[in-house]
C-alpha cells in the first residue's frame, strides 16, 4: 500500500499505515445481476499475495456475503412494500385478508381489523356475506379445499 499509487490518493492511507498495515487484498462482492454490492478486504502487516487456498476462501466468503446482502435487501424491500400497502389501505379505508384452506389459517391486514372491530372466524365471514351468496361461498370453499390453491370471492354485504 505504501508504494501503490492508487493508495497515495486514498483518504484512508494514513489511517491504515498508522495501524501498521502494509498490504490489502480487495475483492468485489457481486450481486446475481453482476452489480457490485460491496468489497471484502483482507489487510496484512507485511506485503503479501494471497495463496491459492486463500483465494478460494475469499471467493467462498464473497459468495456467501453476496447471498446474505441480497437476502437482507429483499427482506427490506418486502417490509417497505408491506408498509406502503398498509398505508394505502389505511388511507382508502379498505382491508385485505388471505385464507389458507388446507390449514384454515386466516390472516387479516391491520385495516381489516379496524373495519370489522374484532377477530375473524369462518362464521364471522359467513355472517357478513349476503344470505343469497352464502351457498355459493360454501361451494367455492369446498371446491378449493378439494383442489388446493387459491381463490378469489367477491360478495355483497
C-alpha positions in Angstrom: 0.0 0.0 0.0 2.9 2.4 0.7 4.2 2.1 -2.8 0.9 1.7 -4.7 0.0 5.0 -6.5 -3.7 4.3 -6.0 -3.3 4.4 -2.3 -1.4 7.7 -2.4 -4.8 9.4 -3.4 -6.8 7.5 -0.7 -8.3 9.2 2.3 -7.7 6.0 4.3 -3.9 5.7 3.5 -2.6 7.4 6.6 -5.1 5.7 8.9 -4.2 2.3 7.6 -0.5 2.9 7.8 -0.6 4.2 11.4 -2.1 0.8 12.4 0.9 -1.0 10.9 -1.0 -2.4 7.9 1.1 -2.7 4.8 -0.9 -4.7 2.2 -4.6 -5.2 1.3 -6.3 -7.8 -0.8 -9.6 -6.4 -2.0 -12.3 -8.4 -3.8 -15.7 -7.1 -5.0 -18.9 -8.7 -3.8 -21.1 -9.2 -6.8 -24.9 -9.5 -7.0 -26.5 -12.1 -9.1 -27.1 -9.5 -11.8 -23.4 -8.6 -11.9 -23.7 -5.3 -9.9 -21.3 -4.7 -7.1 -22.7 -5.0 -3.6 -19.6 -4.2 -1.7 -16.0 -5.1 -1.2 -14.3 -7.7 1.0 -10.8 -6.7 2.2 -8.0 -8.5 4.0 -5.3 -6.3 5.5 -1.9 -7.6 6.4 1.1 -6.2 8.4 3.6 -7.1 5.7 3.3 -7.1 1.9 2.0 -10.4 0.6 -0.1 -12.0 -2.1 -2.9 -14.5 -1.4 -2.1 -18.2 -1.8 -4.4 -20.3 -4.0 -6.1 -21.6 -0.8 -6.7 -18.1 0.5 -8.1 -17.1 -2.9 -10.5 -20.0 -2.7 -11.6 -18.9 0.8 -12.0 -15.3 -0.3 -14.2 -16.5 -3.2 -16.3 -18.5 -0.8 -16.7 -15.6 1.7 -17.6 -13.1 -1.0 -20.2 -15.6 -2.4 -21.8 -16.1 1.0 -21.7 -12.4 1.6 -23.5 -11.7 -1.6 -26.3 -14.1 -0.7 -26.6 -12.5 2.8 -26.6 -9.0 1.4 -29.2 -9.7 -1.3 -31.4 -11.6 1.1 -31.3 -8.6 3.5 -32.1 -6.2 0.6 -35.0 -8.4 -0.4 -36.4 -8.6 3.1 -36.1 -4.8 3.4 -38.0 -4.4 0.1 -40.8 -6.7 1.4 -41.1 -4.6 4.6 -41.2 -1.4 2.6 -43.9 -2.9 0.3 -45.9 -4.0 3.3 -45.7 -0.6 4.9 -46.9 1.1 1.6 -49.8 -1.4 1.3 -50.8 -0.8 5.0 -50.7 3.0 4.5 -52.7 2.7 1.2 -55.3 0.6 2.9 -55.5 3.0 5.9 -55.9 6.0 3.6 -58.5 4.3 1.4 -60.2 2.6 4.3 -60.1 -0.9 2.7 -58.6 -4.1 4.0 -57.4 -7.4 2.8 -57.1 -11.0 4.0 -55.7 -14.3 3.0 -57.1 -17.7 3.8 -55.1 -20.9 3.5 -57.7 -23.5 3.1 -55.6 -26.6 3.8 -54.6 -25.3 7.2 -57.5 -23.0 7.9 -55.1 -20.1 8.6 -56.7 -16.7 8.1 -54.5 -13.6 8.0 -56.1 -10.1 8.1 -54.5 -6.8 7.4 -54.5 -4.3 10.2 -57.0 -2.1 8.4 -59.4 -5.1 8.1 -59.3 -5.4 11.9 -60.2 -1.7 12.1 -63.1 -2.2 9.7 -64.6 -5.2 11.5 -63.5 -4.3 15.0 -62.8 -7.9 16.0 -61.0 -11.1 15.1 -62.1 -13.1 12.0 -63.6 -16.6 12.0 -65.2 -18.6 9.3 -68.6 -18.0 10.9 -67.9 -14.2 11.0 -67.1 -14.2 7.3 -70.3 -16.1 6.5 -72.3 -13.7 8.7 -71.0 -10.8 6.7 -71.9 -12.3 3.3 -75.3 -11.5 1.8 -77.7 -14.5 2.5 -78.2 -15.2 -1.2 -74.3 -15.5 -1.6 -73.6 -17.9 1.3 -74.3 -21.1 -0.6 -72.1 -20.0 -3.5 -69.4 -19.1 -1.0 -69.6 -22.5 0.7 -69.4 -24.2 -2.7 -66.2 -22.2 -3.7 -64.6 -23.1 -0.3 -65.4 -26.8 -0.7 -64.1 -27.0 -4.3 -60.9 -25.1 -3.4 -60.3 -27.3 -0.4 -60.5 -30.4 -2.7 -58.3 -29.0 -5.4 -56.0 -26.9 -3.3 -54.7 -23.5 -4.3 -56.1 -20.0 -4.0 -59.5 -18.5 -4.8 -61.0 -15.0 -5.0 -64.5 -14.3 -3.9 -66.4 -11.0 -4.2 -69.7 -10.7 -2.4 -72.4 -8.4 -1.2 -72.5 -7.5 2.5 
